[in-house]
Amino acid sequence: MRLYDYPASGNCYKARLLLALLRQPYERVPVDIFAGDTLTPEFGRLNPARETPILELDDGEVIVQSNAVLWYLGEGSE
């Protein structure tokens, strides 16, 4: 699983924190919103709203919006 993450974002921090608390292995993909990383066509295919965080699952499914990411991770930990 990959987390597309802007380090200064509180919403991204929540996702990183829960992943750490759950001891879930993941690949962190840093996103620099000020350098235009969210404006690339590749990023737009992951999330047309061009926001972080994005959780990309191993099967290619993507979960956007921090609350949806937290919900998904919380459901999987039961």
Secondary structure in CASP SS format (residue, H / E / C, confidence):
PFRMAT SS
TARGET T0000
AUTHOR 0000-0000-0000
METHOD secondary structure of the structure
MODEL  1
M C 1.00
R E 1.00
L E 1.00
Y E 1.00
D E 1.00
Y C 1.00
P C 1.00
A C 1.00
S C 1.00
G H 1.00
N H 1.00
C H 1.00
Y H 1.00
K H 1.00
A H 1.00
R H 1.00
L H 1.00
L H 1.00
L H 1.00
A H 1.00
L H 1.00
L C 1.00
R C 1.00
Q C 1.00
P C 1.00
Y C 1.00
E E 1.00
R E 1.00
V E 1.00
P E 1.00
V C 1.00
D C 1.00
I H 1.00
F H 1.00
A H 1.00
G C 1.00
D H 1.00
T H 1.00
L H 1.00
T C 1.00
P H 1.00
E H 1.00
F H 1.00
G H 1.00
R H 1.00
L H 1.00
N C 1.00
P C 1.00
A C 1.00
R C 1.00
E C 1.00
T C 1.00
P C 1.00
I E 1.00
L E 1.00
E E 1.00
L C 1.00
D C 1.00
D C 1.00
G C 1.00
E C 1.00
V E 1.00
I E 1.00
V E 1.00
Q C 1.00
S H 1.00
N H 1.00
A H 1.00
V H 1.00
L H 1.00
W H 1.00
Y H 1.00
L H 1.00
G H 1.00
E H 1.00
G H 1.00
S C 1.00
E C 1.00
END
